[in-house]
């Protein structure tokens, strides 16, 4: 029971931070599983993909409701991503565990750097920086734009 | 609604391919790549880039999860215990974004991510 509560709390925390900072759930859930729950890197990554589906699905439906989706672009990116998934799966299951961990650490650093860059950008050119999606400047309906932290 | 031209289509194809690899290789959604790519390479407004990305990467993550699930790597129980609360948590986090997320907090979170990266590297 205690373990169930711990995992649930971890999920809420990971989701909360993801939503607040506009990062995706996977970025936080994978390390949480590896460092707190003792998962292997690959098991954590695989489970993370399954775990993020409710948040992604709900977010996607909500964005469609708001009219923020360009269907052909979404379909093109989505369908082509499947080929990428094939390659990514082969790579992930072939590469050593430690290579995956190093790669994931690099990904975390990239996300951290992006956040630093956003802060820097806001201080220099607040309006210009907000338009590219590379800024996390809160906009009036930020929650409507990004309710599930679609990145990564 | 505009139909993508040939140049746009090529970019969308490229974005999809790379996002798919990133997602399946790292266990993330892929949005970190797709959203900036849609704004910078295709000129989508940020709201539309975010919404379009969400729809696209739902398919990406779903496929990845299905493949890994068939291969036996997915812990379904943990996925539910983490993922359903996370969906709720995200809504709260997004709502509080305006009030709580300032520069200092964002820098602290960036530092936290660096620390997590370090913890993973130590284990590697």
HADDOCK unambig.tbl for C-alpha pairs under 7 A between the chains (distance, minus, plus):
assign (segid A and resid 7 and name CA) (segid B and resid 81 and name CA) 6.28 0.50 0.50
assign (segid A and resid 7 and name CA) (segid B and resid 82 and name CA) 6.08 0.50 0.50
assign (segid A and resid 8 and name CA) (segid B and resid 81 and name CA) 5.43 0.50 0.50
assign (segid A and resid 8 and name CA) (segid B and resid 82 and name CA) 5.58 0.50 0.50
assign (segid A and resid 8 and name CA) (segid B and resid 85 and name CA) 6.05 0.50 0.50
assign (segid A and resid 10 and name CA) (segid B and resid 82 and name CA) 6.80 0.50 0.50
assign (segid A and resid 11 and name CA) (segid B and resid 82 and name CA) 4.15 0.50 0.50
assign (segid A and resid 11 and name CA) (segid B and resid 83 and name CA) 6.18 0.50 0.50
assign (segid A and resid 11 and name CA) (segid B and resid 85 and name CA) 5.30 0.50 0.50
assign (segid A and resid 11 and name CA) (segid B and resid 86 and name CA) 4.54 0.50 0.50
assign (segid A and resid 12 and name CA) (segid B and resid 85 and name CA) 4.87 0.50 0.50
assign (segid A and resid 12 and name CA) (segid B and resid 86 and name CA) 4.52 0.50 0.50
assign (segid A and resid 12 and name CA) (segid B and resid 88 and name CA) 6.79 0.50 0.50
assign (segid A and resid 12 and name CA) (segid B and resid 89 and name CA) 4.56 0.50 0.50
assign (segid A and resid 13 and name CA) (segid B and resid 89 and name CA) 6.51 0.50 0.50
assign (segid A and resid 14 and name CA) (segid B and resid 86 and name CA) 6.27 0.50 0.50
assign (segid A and resid 15 and name CA) (segid B and resid 86 and name CA) 4.06 0.50 0.50
assign (segid A and resid 15 and name CA) (segid B and resid 87 and name CA) 6.18 0.50 0.50
assign (segid A and resid 15 and name CA) (segid B and resid 89 and name CA) 4.48 0.50 0.50
assign (segid A and resid 15 and name CA) (segid B and resid 90 and name CA) 4.36 0.50 0.50
assign (segid A and resid 16 and name CA) (segid B and resid 86 and name CA) 6.99 0.50 0.50
assign (segid A and resid 16 and name CA) (segid B and resid 89 and name CA) 4.20 0.50 0.50
assign (segid A and resid 16 and name CA) (segid B and resid 90 and name CA) 4.57 0.50 0.50
assign (segid A and resid 16 and name CA) (segid B and resid 92 and name CA) 6.13 0.50 0.50
assign (segid A and resid 16 and name CA) (segid B and resid 93 and name CA) 4.28 0.50 0.50
assign (segid A and resid 17 and name CA) (segid B and resid 93 and name CA) 6.12 0.50 0.50
assign (segid A and resid 18 and name CA) (segid B and resid 90 and name CA) 6.23 0.50 0.50
assign (segid A and resid 19 and name CA) (segid B and resid 90 and name CA) 4.29 0.50 0.50
assign (segid A and resid 19 and name CA) (segid B and resid 91 and name CA) 6.52 0.50 0.50
assign (segid A and resid 19 and name CA) (segid B and resid 93 and name CA) 4.40 0.50 0.50
assign (segid A and resid 19 and name CA) (segid B and resid 94 and name CA) 4.47 0.50 0.50
assign (segid A and resid 20 and name CA) (segid B and resid 93 and name CA) 4.19 0.50 0.50
assign (segid A and resid 20 and name CA) (segid B and resid 94 and name CA) 4.81 0.50 0.50
assign (segid A and resid 20 and name CA) (segid B and resid 96 and name CA) 6.56 0.50 0.50
assign (segid A and resid 20 and name CA) (segid B and resid 97 and name CA) 4.75 0.50 0.50
assign (segid A and resid 20 and name CA) (segid B and resid 101 and name CA) 6.85 0.50 0.50
assign (segid A and resid 24 and name CA) (segid B and resid 29 and name CA) 6.70 0.50 0.50
assign (segid A and resid 26 and name CA) (segid B and resid 27 and name CA) 6.27 0.50 0.50
assign (segid A and resid 26 and name CA) (segid B and resid 28 and name CA) 4.52 0.50 0.50
assign (segid A and resid 26 and name CA) (segid B and resid 29 and name CA) 6.64 0.50 0.50
assign (segid A and resid 27 and name CA) (segid B and resid 28 and name CA) 6.32 0.50 0.50
assign (segid A and resid 43 and name CA) (segid B and resid 73 and name CA) 5.15 0.50 0.50
assign (segid A and resid 43 and name CA) (segid B and resid 74 and name CA) 6.16 0.50 0.50
assign (segid A and resid 45 and name CA) (segid B and resid 26 and name CA) 6.14 0.50 0.50
assign (segid A and resid 45 and name CA) (segid B and resid 27 and name CA) 4.03 0.50 0.50
assign (segid A and resid 46 and name CA) (segid B and resid 27 and name CA) 5.85 0.50 0.50
assign (segid A and resid 46 and name CA) (segid B and resid 65 and name CA) 6.18 0.50 0.50
assign (segid A and resid 46 and name CA) (segid B and resid 68 and name CA) 5.83 0.50 0.50
assign (segid A and resid 46 and name CA) (segid B and resid 73 and name CA) 5.88 0.50 0.50
assign (segid A and resid 46 and name CA) (segid B and resid 74 and name CA) 5.31 0.50 0.50
assign (segid A and resid 47 and name CA) (segid B and resid 74 and name CA) 4.56 0.50 0.50
assign (segid A and resid 47 and name CA) (segid B and resid 75 and name CA) 5.63 0.50 0.50
assign (segid A and resid 47 and name CA) (segid B and resid 79 and name CA) 5.52 0.50 0.50
assign (segid A and resid 48 and name CA) (segid B and resid 27 and name CA) 5.89 0.50 0.50
assign (segid A and resid 48 and name CA) (segid B and resid 79 and name CA) 6.64 0.50 0.50
assign (segid A and resid 49 and name CA) (segid B and resid 27 and name CA) 5.47 0.50 0.50
assign (segid A and resid 49 and name CA) (segid B and resid 28 and name CA) 6.40 0.50 0.50
assign (segid A and resid 49 and name CA) (segid B and resid 61 and name CA) 5.44 0.50 0.50
assign (segid A and resid 49 and name CA) (segid B and resid 64 and name CA) 6.71 0.50 0.50
assign (segid A and resid 49 and name CA) (segid B and resid 65 and name CA) 5.23 0.50 0.50
assign (segid A and resid 50 and name CA) (segid B and resid 62 and name CA) 6.95 0.50 0.50
assign (segid A and resid 50 and name CA) (segid B and resid 65 and name CA) 5.02 0.50 0.50
assign (segid A and resid 50 and name CA) (segid B and resid 79 and name CA) 5.83 0.50 0.50
assign (segid A and resid 51 and name CA) (segid B and resid 79 and name CA) 4.24 0.50 0.50
assign (segid A and resid 51 and name CA) (segid B and resid 80 and name CA) 6.05 0.50 0.50
assign (segid A and resid 51 and name CA) (segid B and resid 82 and name CA) 6.19 0.50 0.50
assign (segid A and resid 51 and name CA) (segid B and resid 83 and name CA) 4.05 0.50 0.50
assign (segid A and resid 52 and name CA) (segid B and resid 83 and name CA) 5.55 0.50 0.50
assign (segid A and resid 53 and name CA) (segid B and resid 58 and name CA) 6.69 0.50 0.50
assign (segid A and resid 53 and name CA) (segid B and resid 61 and name CA) 6.95 0.50 0.50
assign (segid A and resid 53 and name CA) (segid B and resid 62 and name CA) 6.69 0.50 0.50
assign (segid A and resid 54 and name CA) (segid B and resid 83 and name CA) 6.51 0.50 0.50
assign (segid A and resid 54 and name CA) (segid B and resid 84 and name CA) 6.33 0.50 0.50
assign (segid A and resid 54 and name CA) (segid B and resid 87 and name CA) 6.22 0.50 0.50
assign (segid A and resid 55 and name CA) (segid B and resid 87 and name CA) 4.35 0.50 0.50
assign (segid A and resid 56 and name CA) (segid B and resid 54 and name CA) 6.35 0.50 0.50
assign (segid A and resid 56 and name CA) (segid B and resid 58 and name CA) 5.65 0.50 0.50
assign (segid A and resid 57 and name CA) (segid B and resid 58 and name CA) 6.16 0.50 0.50
assign (segid A and resid 59 and name CA) (segid B and resid 54 and name CA) 6.75 0.50 0.50
assign (segid A and resid 60 and name CA) (segid B and resid 51 and name CA) 6.56 0.50 0.50
assign (segid A and resid 60 and name CA) (segid B and resid 54 and name CA) 5.12 0.50 0.50
assign (segid A and resid 60 and name CA) (segid B and resid 55 and name CA) 4.90 0.50 0.50
assign (segid A and resid 63 and name CA) (segid B and resid 51 and name CA) 5.08 0.50 0.50
assign (segid A and resid 68 and name CA) (segid B and resid 47 and name CA) 6.00 0.50 0.50
assign (segid A and resid 68 and name CA) (segid B and resid 48 and name CA) 4.37 0.50 0.50
assign (segid A and resid 68 and name CA) (segid B and resid 51 and name CA) 4.93 0.50 0.50
assign (segid A and resid 68 and name CA) (segid B and resid 52 and name CA) 6.61 0.50 0.50
assign (segid A and resid 69 and name CA) (segid B and resid 48 and name CA) 5.59 0.50 0.50
assign (segid A and resid 69 and name CA) (segid B and resid 51 and name CA) 5.05 0.50 0.50
assign (segid A and resid 69 and name CA) (segid B and resid 52 and name CA) 4.39 0.50 0.50
assign (segid A and resid 70 and name CA) (segid B and resid 52 and name CA) 5.79 0.50 0.50
assign (segid A and resid 73 and name CA) (segid B and resid 12 and name CA) 6.68 0.50 0.50
assign (segid A and resid 74 and name CA) (segid B and resid 52 and name CA) 5.27 0.50 0.50
assign (segid A and resid 74 and name CA) (segid B and resid 53 and name CA) 6.68 0.50 0.50
assign (segid A and resid 74 and name CA) (segid B and resid 55 and name CA) 6.22 0.50 0.50
assign (segid A and resid 74 and name CA) (segid B and resid 56 and name CA) 4.89 0.50 0.50
assign (segid A and resid 75 and name CA) (segid B and resid 56 and name CA) 6.45 0.50 0.50
assign (segid A and resid 76 and name CA) (segid B and resid 12 and name CA) 6.22 0.50 0.50
assign (segid A and resid 76 and name CA) (segid B and resid 13 and name CA) 6.25 0.50 0.50
assign (segid A and resid 77 and name CA) (segid B and resid 12 and name CA) 5.49 0.50 0.50
assign (segid A and resid 77 and name CA) (segid B and resid 13 and name CA) 5.86 0.50 0.50
assign (segid A and resid 77 and name CA) (segid B and resid 15 and name CA) 6.40 0.50 0.50
assign (segid A and resid 77 and name CA) (segid B and resid 16 and name CA) 4.07 0.50 0.50
assign (segid A and resid 77 and name CA) (segid B and resid 56 and name CA) 5.97 0.50 0.50
assign (segid A and resid 78 and name CA) (segid B and resid 16 and name CA) 6.10 0.50 0.50
assign (segid A and resid 78 and name CA) (segid B and resid 56 and name CA) 4.29 0.50 0.50
assign (segid A and resid 78 and name CA) (segid B and resid 57 and name CA) 6.33 0.50 0.50
assign (segid A and resid 78 and name CA) (segid B and resid 59 and name CA) 5.88 0.50 0.50
assign (segid A and resid 78 and name CA) (segid B and resid 60 and name CA) 6.16 0.50 0.50
assign (segid A and resid 80 and name CA) (segid B and resid 13 and name CA) 5.69 0.50 0.50
assign (segid A and resid 80 and name CA) (segid B and resid 16 and name CA) 4.84 0.50 0.50
assign (segid A and resid 80 and name CA) (segid B and resid 17 and name CA) 5.32 0.50 0.50
assign (segid A and resid 81 and name CA) (segid B and resid 16 and name CA) 4.18 0.50 0.50
assign (segid A and resid 81 and name CA) (segid B and resid 17 and name CA) 4.56 0.50 0.50
assign (segid A and resid 81 and name CA) (segid B and resid 19 and name CA) 6.03 0.50 0.50
assign (segid A and resid 81 and name CA) (segid B and resid 20 and name CA) 4.04 0.50 0.50
assign (segid A and resid 81 and name CA) (segid B and resid 60 and name CA) 6.01 0.50 0.50
assign (segid A and resid 82 and name CA) (segid B and resid 20 and name CA) 5.98 0.50 0.50
assign (segid A and resid 82 and name CA) (segid B and resid 60 and name CA) 6.21 0.50 0.50
assign (segid A and resid 82 and name CA) (segid B and resid 63 and name CA) 6.98 0.50 0.50
assign (segid A and resid 83 and name CA) (segid B and resid 17 and name CA) 6.31 0.50 0.50
assign (segid A and resid 83 and name CA) (segid B and resid 20 and name CA) 6.90 0.50 0.50
assign (segid A and resid 84 and name CA) (segid B and resid 17 and name CA) 4.58 0.50 0.50
assign (segid A and resid 84 and name CA) (segid B and resid 18 and name CA) 6.17 0.50 0.50
assign (segid A and resid 84 and name CA) (segid B and resid 19 and name CA) 6.96 0.50 0.50
assign (segid A and resid 84 and name CA) (segid B and resid 20 and name CA) 4.04 0.50 0.50
assign (segid A and resid 84 and name CA) (segid B and resid 21 and name CA) 4.26 0.50 0.50
assign (segid A and resid 85 and name CA) (segid B and resid 20 and name CA) 4.51 0.50 0.50
assign (segid A and resid 85 and name CA) (segid B and resid 21 and name CA) 5.07 0.50 0.50
assign (segid A and resid 85 and name CA) (segid B and resid 23 and name CA) 6.88 0.50 0.50
assign (segid A and resid 85 and name CA) (segid B and resid 24 and name CA) 5.10 0.50 0.50
assign (segid A and resid 85 and name CA) (segid B and resid 64 and name CA) 6.10 0.50 0.50
assign (segid A and resid 87 and name CA) (segid B and resid 21 and name CA) 6.11 0.50 0.50
assign (segid A and resid 88 and name CA) (segid B and resid 21 and name CA) 4.28 0.50 0.50
assign (segid A and resid 88 and name CA) (segid B and resid 22 and name CA) 6.73 0.50 0.50
assign (segid A and resid 88 and name CA) (segid B and resid 24 and name CA) 4.70 0.50 0.50
assign (segid A and resid 88 and name CA) (segid B and resid 25 and name CA) 4.52 0.50 0.50
assign (segid A and resid 89 and name CA) (segid B and resid 24 and name CA) 5.36 0.50 0.50
assign (segid A and resid 89 and name CA) (segid B and resid 25 and name CA) 6.02 0.50 0.50
assign (segid A and resid 91 and name CA) (segid B and resid 25 and name CA) 6.58 0.50 0.50
assign (segid A and resid 92 and name CA) (segid B and resid 25 and name CA) 5.08 0.50 0.50
assign (segid A and resid 98 and name CA) (segid B and resid 124 and name CA) 4.66 0.50 0.50
assign (segid A and resid 101 and name CA) (segid B and resid 120 and name CA) 6.30 0.50 0.50
assign (segid A and resid 101 and name CA) (segid B and resid 121 and name CA) 6.70 0.50 0.50
assign (segid A and resid 101 and name CA) (segid B and resid 124 and name CA) 5.98 0.50 0.50
assign (segid A and resid 102 and name CA) (segid B and resid 121 and name CA) 6.00 0.50 0.50
assign (segid A and resid 102 and name CA) (segid B and resid 124 and name CA) 6.72 0.50 0.50
assign (segid A and resid 104 and name CA) (segid B and resid 26 and name CA) 6.44 0.50 0.50
assign (segid A and resid 105 and name CA) (segid B and resid 117 and name CA) 4.42 0.50 0.50
assign (segid A and resid 105 and name CA) (segid B and resid 120 and name CA) 6.39 0.50 0.50
assign (segid A and resid 105 and name CA) (segid B and resid 121 and name CA) 6.52 0.50 0.50
assign (segid A and resid 108 and name CA) (segid B and resid 113 and name CA) 6.03 0.50 0.50
assign (segid A and resid 108 and name CA) (segid B and resid 114 and name CA) 6.79 0.50 0.50
assign (segid A and resid 108 and name CA) (segid B and resid 117 and name CA) 5.92 0.50 0.50
assign (segid A and resid 109 and name CA) (segid B and resid 113 and name CA) 6.95 0.50 0.50
assign (segid A and resid 109 and name CA) (segid B and resid 114 and name CA) 5.88 0.50 0.50
assign (segid A and resid 109 and name CA) (segid B and resid 117 and name CA) 6.74 0.50 0.50
assign (segid A and resid 112 and name CA) (segid B and resid 110 and name CA) 4.49 0.50 0.50
assign (segid A and resid 112 and name CA) (segid B and resid 113 and name CA) 5.97 0.50 0.50
assign (segid A and resid 112 and name CA) (segid B and resid 114 and name CA) 6.57 0.50 0.50
assign (segid A and resid 115 and name CA) (segid B and resid 106 and name CA) 6.83 0.50 0.50
assign (segid A and resid 115 and name CA) (segid B and resid 110 and name CA) 6.24 0.50 0.50
assign (segid A and resid 116 and name CA) (segid B and resid 107 and name CA) 6.35 0.50 0.50
assign (segid A and resid 116 and name CA) (segid B and resid 110 and name CA) 6.81 0.50 0.50
assign (segid A and resid 119 and name CA) (segid B and resid 103 and name CA) 5.94 0.50 0.50
assign (segid A and resid 131 and name CA) (segid B and resid 46 and name CA) 6.38 0.50 0.50
assign (segid A and resid 132 and name CA) (segid B and resid 36 and name CA) 6.61 0.50 0.50
assign (segid A and resid 132 and name CA) (segid B and resid 39 and name CA) 5.52 0.50 0.50
assign (segid A and resid 132 and name CA) (segid B and resid 40 and name CA) 6.41 0.50 0.50
assign (segid A and resid 132 and name CA) (segid B and resid 46 and name CA) 6.36 0.50 0.50
assign (segid A and resid 133 and name CA) (segid B and resid 35 and name CA) 6.61 0.50 0.50
assign (segid A and resid 133 and name CA) (segid B and resid 36 and name CA) 5.55 0.50 0.50
assign (segid A and resid 133 and name CA) (segid B and resid 39 and name CA) 6.56 0.50 0.50
assign (segid A and resid 133 and name CA) (segid B and resid 46 and name CA) 5.44 0.50 0.50
assign (segid A and resid 134 and name CA) (segid B and resid 36 and name CA) 6.24 0.50 0.50
assign (segid A and resid 138 and name CA) (segid B and resid 98 and name CA) 5.66 0.50 0.50
assign (segid A and resid 143 and name CA) (segid B and resid 94 and name CA) 4.95 0.50 0.50
assign (segid A and resid 143 and name CA) (segid B and resid 95 and name CA) 5.36 0.50 0.50
assign (segid A and resid 145 and name CA) (segid B and resid 47 and name CA) 5.47 0.50 0.50
assign (segid A and resid 145 and name CA) (segid B and resid 50 and name CA) 6.89 0.50 0.50
assign (segid A and resid 146 and name CA) (segid B and resid 50 and name CA) 6.71 0.50 0.50
assign (segid A and resid 146 and name CA) (segid B and resid 94 and name CA) 6.99 0.50 0.50
assign (segid A and resid 147 and name CA) (segid B and resid 90 and name CA) 6.61 0.50 0.50
assign (segid A and resid 147 and name CA) (segid B and resid 91 and name CA) 5.64 0.50 0.50
assign (segid A and resid 147 and name CA) (segid B and resid 94 and name CA) 5.36 0.50 0.50
assign (segid A and resid 148 and name CA) (segid B and resid 90 and name CA) 5.27 0.50 0.50
assign (segid A and resid 148 and name CA) (segid B and resid 91 and name CA) 6.42 0.50 0.50
assign (segid A and resid 150 and name CA) (segid B and resid 31 and name CA) 5.34 0.50 0.50
assign (segid A and resid 150 and name CA) (segid B and resid 50 and name CA) 6.57 0.50 0.50
assign (segid A and resid 150 and name CA) (segid B and resid 54 and name CA) 5.69 0.50 0.50
assign (segid A and resid 151 and name CA) (segid B and resid 29 and name CA) 6.93 0.50 0.50
assign (segid A and resid 151 and name CA) (segid B and resid 30 and name CA) 6.59 0.50 0.50
assign (segid A and resid 151 and name CA) (segid B and resid 31 and name CA) 3.91 0.50 0.50
assign (segid A and resid 151 and name CA) (segid B and resid 32 and name CA) 4.18 0.50 0.50
assign (segid A and resid 152 and name CA) (segid B and resid 28 and name CA) 6.05 0.50 0.50
assign (segid A and resid 152 and name CA) (segid B and resid 29 and name CA) 5.27 0.50 0.50
assign (segid A and resid 152 and name CA) (segid B and resid 30 and name CA) 4.73 0.50 0.50
assign (segid A and resid 152 and name CA) (segid B and resid 31 and name CA) 3.96 0.50 0.50
assign (segid A and resid 152 and name CA) (segid B and resid 32 and name CA) 3.54 0.50 0.50
assign (segid A and resid 152 and name CA) (segid B and resid 33 and name CA) 6.68 0.50 0.50
